[in-house]
């Protein structure tokens, strides 16, 4: 009985310490994809694209003509975390892309029916002609129509 109680307390202590590190989700049961109000960024996709192209050159990473997706979470406090880059295998490029996305952006929390919520976000881009091109919503819709 004493060993079970000690094990239980150790597990609870670990869970508490893990949840207290850095940013975390506000609601661990749901991460929303569709909301009544999406999180807002302090800069536009076009401004982020310009900043990224000032500091990153895809040719330095030997990457050309490929799509990529940056995924991350914005929690109910507007904190962004859990970044990952998909469709590109170059670790240095992915780490730089994440570093600069975090550096240049600040977010407001998403809302659903008046409540601040955790929202999963994606930024889609293309490495094309030695530059990064981030797609805004209008460009994404046009691309989806073309690929149907």
N, C-alpha and C positions, 0 to 999 in steps of 0.2 A: 504494500500500500504506500509506504514512504517513497519507494523508488518511482512508482507511477506518478505520485504527486510532484516529485522533483522533476521528472521528465516533462510533465505538463507545464510546470513553471518555466523550465528552460525553453520550451517551444513557444510559449506565450511571450517570453522576453525577446526571443529572436524575431518573432512576428512584429512586435512593437518597434524594435530597433530597425528592422528593414523598412517599415512604413515611415519612419521618421527621417530617412536619408533623402535629401534633395526634394524635387517636386514629386508629387504623386497625384493619382487620380482622386477626385473628390468623391466619386461614386464608383466603387470598384465593381459593381455589377453591370453597369452600362457604359459603353462609349458610343456616342451618337454619330451617325453619318448624315442624317437629315434633321434639320432643326428649323425652328421658326425664325431665328436670327443666327446667322453664321458668325464665327469669330471674325473680327476685323483686324487687319494688319495696319501698322503705322505707315507703311509705304505700299505703293501699288506693285503688281507683278512686273510691270515694265521698269519701274525704278529699281526693284531688286535685281532684275536681269542686267540692267546697266552697271550696277555696283559689282555684281559677280563677274561681269566681263572685264571690269577694271582690274580685278585682282587675280583672276583665274584664266589661264589659256589652255583649252583642251589639248592642243597639240603638244604641250609640255608633258601631258600624261599619255600621249599616243592614243587618244580617243577621237574617233571621227564618225559622223553620220549615224548616230544611234539615239533612240529614245531613252529616257530615264524617268523615274518617279521618286520623289522625296516624300516619305510618309512620316507623320509625327502626331502627337496628341497635344491639344490645348485643353488644360483643365479649367475648372470653374473659377479659378483665380486669374486666368489669362496666362498661366505659365506654360511654356512649350518644352516638350521633352520626348524621349523615346524616338529620336530621329533615326531613320534608316533610308538608304538609297537602294533602289531596285533596278534591275536590268543592266547594271554596269558592274563588272568584276574588279575594276581597279581600286584597290583599297585607299591609296593616297588621294585619288580624285574624290572618292566618296567622303573621306574624312574632311577634306578641304571644303567641299560643298556644304556639308553639315555645319562646319565651323563658321563659315561666312553667312549662311542662312540664319543661324542663331545670333550672330553679331549684329546683323543689319535689321532684324525684325523684332517688333514687340507686338503683342496680341491682346485683344480684349477677349473676354470669355464669350462662348456661345450661349444662346438663350433658347429655352424651349418652354413655351407657355408661361413665361415670366420667371422661370428658374434658371440660374446659371448651371451649365452642364459641362461635362467632359466631351470633347469632340475630336474625332479622328480626322485628320486633314491630309491632303495630297497636293503636291505641286508637280505638274507634268512638264517635262522639258525635252528638248532635242539638242544634241550636239551637232552643229551643222556649219560648214564653212569656217571652221576654227573659232566658233563662238558658241555661247550657251544661249538658247532661245527658250524662255519660259512661256508656256501657253496660258493666255487668259481664258476666261469662260467662253468668250465669243470664238476664239480660235479652236478651243476644244470641241465646241458644237460643230463647227465647220469640218473639222477633221473626222468626227464621228459620222457625219452625214456622208462624207466622201468614202469612208470605209464600209458603208452598209451594202 
